[in-house]
């Protein structure tokens, strides 16, 4: 067959792809054999289209001349050319800011070379109708996930249910959602479901075994190679992982992993983490890929929303200068204790005020004054713990210590008074009170505040030159 003449009769961007079959049953090179004018122009004159590694189309070239090795691309070529199965997929590879509507049709083979057509439609914006063009089974599974996410009252519990459903879909040993924190360079296991009792199958065990696992997870983007996921089905695919990412491969081998599904979770262009399934039912790889391509989109959106809510809560409850809890959170805590919502007894209340802040502001500037307040907050957190310290306002802090003793709270208040704040002529004035019952909290607040001001007056009586 004259492949060039054949493809020239097609108007849409189309090329013919060859897949070489080796004697051992694995496939070898995948090449772009011939392309029609529209396809060649998409490479050589693509001013507004995807930018490839080469802008010159050469018939018979390896596809890796144009974009990095991609197991997903190789899979659909193999299915169409070798297995003689027509393929349609709608994808958004991460390496391109474009959506690809792809159609592959099998052609006759010649010896060990198998052929298929590859037709593409490229757009910058997603077509929601194409995204929703799913099989009945896939649509039902995606809809089930969406309903769970939309009706979630407990985010963690819902994510656990979702990952359990995904593991069942994949027929996998283990399945997990893992989040990445780029600033802290840490991994967080959000949810995990296991079928295999072997502890090595658990992502939790992997994270414990490799404290620096973030570095491995960070390398996955390069291993995926700009595609929208990584699906490793057999030893040949695993060899790709071994060559591309030997360190990660070593952890997989140690965990007896022979197949992997790995989907990035992205929202607003940001990588949030990954959905991961190991030792899955490889015969269902196509159905798994189709389902997770859309399911992970909704999971990522839900994760991003949850993270936003956490940030907003922090902004509403944390003092931005010092990092301790703010006055609003302090008032809420007092209200909960006084009404019995927070059932606590043996409460210690401490008020601590910074002596010398005005001197630092006047002599060294407000930047130094802010540093003094941060130092003061750090000292109090070290003594009492982050959850108990509040900035009441200005240079005044308040500490609520539940389940303590009168002796303990007095001893810690003495430590506060003797603490260094890092600037000359600065210190804490502090007062405390102990209440056995939450009903006495307002009395304890009043007395500890009075005692702090008495301590402050004594300080300035000893150092009148510092009073301003």
C-alpha positions as CSV (number, residue, x, y, z in Angstrom):
1,X,0.0,0.0,0.0
2,X,1.2,3.5,-0.8
3,X,0.8,5.0,2.7
4,X,1.6,8.5,1.6
5,X,-1.1,8.4,-1.1
6,X,-3.5,6.9,1.4
7,X,-3.0,9.6,4.0
8,X,-3.1,12.4,1.4
9,X,-6.8,11.5,0.8
10,X,-7.7,12.5,4.4
11,X,-8.4,16.2,5.1
12,X,-8.0,16.1,8.9
13,X,-4.5,16.2,10.5
14,X,-3.4,12.6,10.0
15,X,-0.3,10.5,9.9
16,X,0.5,6.8,9.6
17,X,2.3,5.2,12.5
18,X,4.3,1.9,12.4
19,X,4.9,-0.3,15.4
20,X,7.7,-2.8,15.2
21,X,7.1,-6.2,16.7
22,X,10.2,-8.1,18.1
23,X,10.7,-11.9,18.2
24,X,10.3,-12.0,22.0
25,X,6.7,-10.6,21.7
26,X,7.6,-7.1,22.8
27,X,7.3,-4.1,20.6
28,X,10.3,-2.1,19.4
29,X,10.4,1.2,17.6
30,X,7.3,3.3,16.9
31,X,7.7,5.7,13.9
32,X,5.8,8.4,12.1
33,X,5.8,6.9,8.6
34,X,3.9,9.4,6.5
35,X,1.8,12.5,7.2
36,X,-0.7,14.5,5.1
37,X,-0.2,18.2,4.5
38,X,-2.3,19.2,7.5
39,X,-0.3,17.0,9.8
40,X,3.1,18.1,8.4
41,X,2.0,21.8,8.8
42,X,1.1,21.1,12.4
43,X,4.7,20.3,13.0
44,X,6.5,22.6,10.6
45,X,4.2,25.7,10.8
46,X,2.6,25.4,14.2
47,X,2.8,29.0,15.3
48,X,-0.4,28.7,17.4
49,X,-0.2,24.9,18.1
50,X,1.8,22.6,20.3
51,X,5.5,23.2,20.1
52,X,7.4,20.0,19.5
53,X,11.0,19.0,19.9
54,X,11.6,19.2,16.2
55,X,9.9,21.5,13.6
56,X,10.9,19.3,10.7
57,X,8.8,16.3,9.6
58,X,10.9,13.5,8.4
59,X,9.0,10.3,7.2
60,X,10.0,7.2,9.1
61,X,11.3,9.2,12.2
62,X,11.0,7.8,15.7
63,X,8.1,9.6,17.5
64,X,10.6,10.5,20.3
65,X,12.1,13.0,17.8
66,X,9.0,15.1,18.4
67,X,8.1,14.6,22.1
68,X,9.5,12.6,25.0
69,X,8.8,8.9,25.4
70,X,5.2,8.4,26.5
71,X,3.9,5.0,27.6
72,X,0.3,6.1,27.1
73,X,1.0,7.1,23.5
74,X,2.8,3.8,22.9
75,X,-0.2,1.9,24.4
76,X,-2.8,3.4,22.1
77,X,-0.5,2.9,19.0
78,X,0.0,-0.8,20.0
79,X,-3.7,-1.3,20.5
80,X,-4.6,0.1,17.1
81,X,-1.8,-1.2,15.0
82,X,-1.1,-4.6,16.6
83,X,-4.3,-5.6,18.4
84,X,-6.4,-4.1,15.5
85,X,-8.7,-2.2,17.9
86,X,-10.0,1.3,16.8
87,X,-9.1,3.8,19.5
88,X,-10.6,7.1,20.4
89,X,-9.4,9.2,23.3
90,X,-9.7,12.8,24.5
91,X,-6.6,13.9,26.5
92,X,-4.7,16.8,27.8
93,X,-1.0,15.9,28.1
94,X,0.7,18.0,30.7
95,X,3.6,18.8,28.4
96,X,1.2,20.8,26.1
97,X,-1.4,23.5,26.9
98,X,-3.8,21.9,24.5
99,X,-6.5,19.2,24.4
100,X,-6.1,16.4,21.8
101,X,-9.1,14.6,20.3
102,X,-7.4,11.4,18.9
103,X,-8.6,8.7,16.5
104,X,-6.5,5.7,15.6
105,X,-7.6,3.0,13.1
106,X,-5.7,-0.2,12.3
107,X,-4.2,-0.9,8.9
108,X,-2.7,-4.0,7.4
109,X,0.7,-5.1,8.6
110,X,3.7,-5.9,6.5
111,X,5.8,-8.6,8.1
112,X,6.9,-7.4,11.6
113,X,5.7,-3.9,11.0
114,X,2.2,-3.0,12.1
115,X,0.4,0.2,11.0
116,X,-2.4,2.5,12.1
117,X,-3.7,5.9,11.2
118,X,-3.4,8.7,13.8
119,X,-5.8,11.6,13.4
120,X,-5.8,14.5,15.7
121,X,-8.0,17.5,16.5
122,X,-6.2,20.1,18.7
123,X,-7.9,22.9,20.8
124,X,-6.6,25.2,23.5
125,X,-9.9,24.9,25.5
126,X,-11.5,21.7,26.8
127,X,-14.7,20.6,25.2
128,X,-16.9,19.5,28.0
129,X,-19.1,17.5,25.7
130,X,-16.1,15.5,24.6
131,X,-15.0,15.1,28.2
132,X,-18.4,13.7,29.1
133,X,-18.5,11.3,26.1
134,X,-17.9,8.2,28.3
135,X,-19.0,4.7,28.3
136,X,-22.0,3.9,30.5
137,X,-19.9,2.1,33.1
138,X,-17.3,4.9,33.3
139,X,-19.9,7.6,33.5
140,X,-21.6,5.8,36.4
141,X,-18.3,5.5,38.3
142,X,-17.4,9.1,37.7
143,X,-20.8,10.3,38.8
144,X,-20.6,8.2,42.0
145,X,-17.4,9.9,42.9
146,X,-18.8,13.4,42.1
147,X,-21.9,12.7,44.3
148,X,-19.7,11.6,47.3
149,X,-17.4,14.7,46.9
150,X,-20.3,17.1,46.6
151,X,-22.1,15.7,49.6
152,X,-19.0,15.5,51.8
153,X,-19.5,16.6,55.4
154,X,-16.2,15.0,56.6
155,X,-13.4,15.5,54.0
156,X,-11.1,12.8,55.3
157,X,-13.9,10.2,55.6
158,X,-15.1,11.0,52.1
159,X,-11.6,10.7,50.6
160,X,-11.2,7.3,52.3
161,X,-14.5,6.2,50.6
162,X,-13.3,7.5,47.2
163,X,-9.9,5.8,47.4
164,X,-11.7,2.5,48.4
165,X,-13.8,2.8,45.2
166,X,-10.8,3.5,43.1
167,X,-8.9,0.5,44.5
168,X,-12.0,-1.7,43.6
169,X,-12.1,-0.2,40.1
170,X,-8.4,-1.0,39.6
171,X,-8.5,-4.4,41.3
172,X,-5.3,-3.2,43.0
173,X,-3.2,-4.4,45.9
174,X,-3.1,-0.9,47.3
175,X,-4.4,2.5,46.4
176,X,-3.6,5.9,47.9
177,X,-4.0,9.6,47.6
178,X,-0.8,11.4,48.5
179,X,-0.4,15.2,48.7
180,X,2.9,17.1,48.2
181,X,3.9,20.3,50.0
182,X,6.5,22.0,47.9
183,X,7.5,24.6,50.5
184,X,8.0,22.1,53.3
185,X,9.2,19.4,50.8
186,X,7.0,16.8,52.5
187,X,4.5,14.1,51.5
188,X,1.1,13.6,53.2
189,X,-0.9,10.4,52.9
190,X,-4.4,11.7,52.6
191,X,-6.2,8.3,52.2
192,X,-5.2,4.7,51.6
193,X,-7.0,1.4,51.0
194,X,-5.3,-2.0,51.0
195,X,-6.3,-5.5,49.8
196,X,-2.9,-7.1,50.4
197,X,-2.1,-7.7,54.0
198,X,1.7,-7.5,53.2
199,X,2.8,-4.2,55.0
200,X,5.2,-3.5,52.1
201,X,2.1,-2.9,49.9
202,X,1.2,0.1,52.1
203,X,2.2,3.7,51.0
204,X,2.3,4.5,54.7
205,X,5.0,1.9,55.1
206,X,6.9,3.3,52.1
207,X,6.8,6.8,53.5
208,X,8.1,5.5,56.9
209,X,10.9,3.5,55.2
210,X,12.0,6.5,53.1
211,X,11.9,9.8,55.1
212,X,13.1,11.6,52.0
213,X,10.4,10.2,49.8
214,X,9.5,13.7,48.6
215,X,12.6,13.6,46.4
216,X,11.3,10.5,44.8
217,X,7.8,11.8,44.4
218,X,9.3,15.0,42.9
219,X,10.9,12.9,40.2
220,X,7.6,11.5,39.0
221,X,6.8,14.4,36.8
222,X,9.9,13.7,34.7
223,X,9.1,10.0,34.7
224,X,5.6,10.6,33.4
225,X,7.3,12.6,30.7
226,X,4.6,15.3,30.1
227,X,1.8,12.8,29.7
228,X,-1.4,13.0,31.8
229,X,-0.6,9.8,33.8
230,X,1.7,6.8,34.0
231,X,0.3,3.3,33.6
232,X,2.9,0.5,33.9
233,X,1.3,-2.9,32.9
234,X,4.2,-5.3,32.4
235,X,7.9,-6.0,32.7
236,X,8.6,-4.0,29.5
237,X,6.9,-0.9,30.9
238,X,8.7,-1.5,34.2
239,X,12.0,-1.5,32.3
240,X,11.1,2.0,31.2
241,X,10.7,3.0,34.8
242,X,14.0,1.3,35.7
243,X,15.9,3.2,33.0
244,X,14.1,6.5,33.5
245,X,14.0,6.6,37.4
246,X,16.2,3.9,39.0
247,X,15.8,5.2,42.5
248,X,12.1,5.0,42.4
249,X,12.3,1.6,40.7
250,X,14.3,0.3,43.6
251,X,11.5,1.2,46.0
252,X,9.0,-0.5,43.8
253,X,11.0,-3.7,43.6
254,X,11.4,-3.6,47.4
255,X,7.6,-3.4,47.7
256,X,7.1,-6.2,45.1
257,X,5.3,-3.8,42.8
258,X,4.8,-5.2,39.2
259,X,2.3,-2.7,37.8
260,X,1.4,0.8,38.6
261,X,-1.3,3.4,37.9
262,X,-0.1,7.0,38.7
263,X,-2.2,10.0,38.1
264,X,-1.2,13.6,39.0
265,X,-3.7,15.8,40.9
266,X,-3.6,19.2,39.4
267,X,-5.7,22.3,40.0
268,X,-5.2,25.8,38.6
269,X,-1.9,24.7,37.1
270,X,-0.6,23.5,40.4
271,X,0.5,20.0,41.2
272,X,-1.3,19.0,44.5
273,X,-0.2,15.3,44.7
274,X,-0.9,11.9,43.1
275,X,-3.4,9.1,43.1
276,X,-1.5,5.8,43.1
277,X,-2.5,2.2,42.6
278,X,-0.2,-0.8,42.6
279,X,-0.5,-4.3,41.2
280,X,-3.7,-3.6,39.5
281,X,-5.9,-5.6,37.0
282,X,-3.9,-4.8,33.8
283,X,-6.6,-6.3,31.6
284,X,-8.8,-3.3,32.6
285,X,-6.1,-0.7,32.0
286,X,-8.1,1.2,29.3
287,X,-11.2,1.4,31.4
288,X,-9.2,2.5,34.5
289,X,-7.4,5.2,32.4
290,X,-10.7,6.5,31.0
291,X,-12.3,6.6,34.4
292,X,-9.4,8.2,36.3
293,X,-8.7,10.8,33.7
294,X,-12.0,12.5,34.7
295,X,-12.3,11.2,38.3
296,X,-8.9,12.7,39.3
297,X,-10.0,16.1,37.9
298,X,-12.9,16.2,40.4
299,X,-10.7,14.8,43.3
300,X,-8.1,17.5,42.6
301,X,-10.8,20.2,42.6
302,X,-12.1,18.9,46.0
303,X,-8.6,18.8,47.5
304,X,-7.9,22.4,46.3
305,X,-11.1,23.6,47.8
306,X,-10.3,21.9,51.1
307,X,-6.8,23.4,51.2
308,X,-8.3,26.9,50.4
309,X,-10.8,26.5,53.3
310,X,-7.9,25.5,55.6
311,X,-5.9,28.6,54.6
312,X,-9.0,30.9,55.1
313,X,-9.5,29.3,58.6
314,X,-5.9,29.9,59.4
315,X,-6.1,33.5,58.3
316,X,-9.2,34.0,60.4
317,X,-7.8,32.4,63.5
318,X,-4.0,33.1,63.5
319,X,-2.2,36.4,64.1
320,X,-0.3,37.1,60.9
321,X,2.7,38.8,62.6
322,X,3.5,36.3,65.4
323,X,1.9,33.1,64.1
324,X,0.0,32.4,67.4
325,X,-3.8,32.4,67.6
326,X,-5.5,35.7,67.4
327,X,-8.0,37.6,69.6
328,X,-11.0,36.3,67.7
329,X,-9.9,32.8,68.3
330,X,-9.2,33.6,72.0
331,X,-12.8,35.0,72.5
332,X,-14.3,32.0,70.8
333,X,-12.3,29.6,73.0
334,X,-13.4,31.5,76.2
335,X,-17.0,31.4,75.0
336,X,-16.9,27.7,74.4
337,X,-15.3,27.0,77.8
338,X,-17.8,29.3,79.7
339,X,-20.8,27.6,78.0
340,X,-19.5,24.1,78.7
341,X,-19.0,23.3,75.0
342,X,-15.3,22.6,75.7
343,X,-15.5,20.5,78.8
344,X,-12.3,21.3,80.7
345,X,-11.4,21.5,84.3
346,X,-8.3,22.7,86.2
347,X,-7.7,25.7,83.9
348,X,-4.6,27.9,84.1
349,X,-4.9,31.5,82.8
350,X,-1.8,33.5,82.1
351,X,-1.5,37.1,80.8
352,X,1.9,38.2,79.6
353,X,2.7,41.7,78.4
354,X,6.0,42.8,76.8
355,X,8.0,45.4,78.8
356,X,10.1,47.7,76.6
357,X,8.3,47.5,73.3
358,X,7.9,51.3,73.0
359,X,11.6,51.7,73.7
360,X,12.5,49.3,70.9
361,X,10.1,50.9,68.5
362,X,11.4,54.4,69.2
363,X,15.1,53.6,69.3
364,X,15.4,50.8,66.7
365,X,12.3,51.2,64.5
366,X,9.0,49.2,64.1
367,X,10.7,46.4,62.2
368,X,12.7,45.6,65.3
369,X,9.5,46.0,67.4
370,X,7.8,43.4,65.2
371,X,10.8,41.1,65.7
372,X,10.5,41.6,69.5
373,X,6.8,40.5,69.4
374,X,7.7,37.5,67.3
375,X,10.4,36.5,69.7
376,X,7.9,36.9,72.6
377,X,5.4,34.7,70.8
378,X,8.1,32.1,70.2
379,X,9.1,32.0,73.9
380,X,5.5,31.5,75.0
381,X,4.9,28.7,72.4
382,X,8.1,26.9,73.7
383,X,6.7,27.1,77.2
384,X,3.0,26.4,76.7
385,X,2.6,24.9,73.2
386,X,1.2,26.4,70.0
387,X,-2.4,25.6,70.7
388,X,-2.7,27.5,74.0
389,X,-1.1,30.9,73.1
390,X,-3.2,33.9,71.9
391,X,-2.2,37.4,71.0
392,X,-4.8,39.5,72.8
393,X,-3.7,42.7,71.1
394,X,-0.7,45.0,70.9
395,X,2.1,43.7,73.1
396,X,-0.3,41.5,75.2
397,X,-0.6,37.8,75.1
398,X,-3.0,35.4,76.9
399,X,-2.5,31.7,77.5
400,X,-5.2,29.1,78.4
401,X,-3.8,25.9,79.8
402,X,-6.4,23.1,80.4
403,X,-5.9,20.2,82.8
404,X,-3.0,21.7,84.7
405,X,-2.3,22.3,88.4
406,X,-1.9,25.6,90.3
407,X,1.7,24.7,91.1
408,X,2.5,24.0,87.4
409,X,0.9,27.3,86.1
410,X,2.8,29.4,88.7
411,X,6.1,27.7,87.9
412,X,5.6,28.3,84.1
413,X,4.6,32.0,84.8
414,X,7.9,32.4,86.7
415,X,9.7,31.0,83.6
416,X,7.9,33.5,81.5
417,X,9.1,36.4,83.7
418,X,12.7,35.2,83.6
419,X,12.8,34.6,79.8
420,X,15.0,36.6,77.5
421,X,13.3,38.3,74.5
422,X,16.5,39.1,72.6
423,X,16.5,42.9,73.1
424,X,18.1,45.0,75.8
425,X,15.7,46.3,78.5
426,X,12.9,44.0,77.5
427,X,11.1,41.3,79.5
428,X,7.7,39.9,80.2
429,X,5.3,41.2,82.8
430,X,3.1,38.2,83.7
431,X,0.2,37.3,86.0
432,X,-1.7,34.0,86.4
433,X,-4.7,32.5,88.0
434,X,-6.0,28.9,88.5
435,X,-9.6,27.8,88.2
436,X,-10.9,24.3,89.0
437,X,-14.1,24.7,87.1
438,X,-14.8,26.2,83.7
439,X,-17.6,28.3,85.3
440,X,-14.9,30.3,87.1
441,X,-13.0,31.3,83.9
442,X,-14.1,34.9,83.8
443,X,-13.0,35.4,87.4
444,X,-9.6,33.7,86.5
445,X,-9.3,36.0,83.5
446,X,-9.9,39.1,85.5
447,X,-7.5,38.2,88.3
448,X,-4.7,37.1,86.0
449,X,-5.0,40.4,84.1
450,X,-4.8,42.4,87.3
451,X,-1.8,40.5,88.5
452,X,0.0,41.0,85.2
453,X,-0.5,44.8,85.5
454,X,0.7,44.7,89.1
455,X,3.8,42.9,87.9
456,X,4.3,45.5,85.2
457,X,4.0,48.4,87.7
458,X,6.6,46.7,89.9
459,X,9.0,46.4,86.9
460,X,8.7,50.1,86.1
461,X,9.1,51.1,89.8
462,X,12.4,49.3,89.7
463,X,13.3,50.8,86.3
464,X,11.6,54.3,86.2
465,X,14.0,55.4,83.4
466,X,12.4,52.8,81.1
467,X,8.9,54.1,81.5
468,X,7.7,56.0,78.4
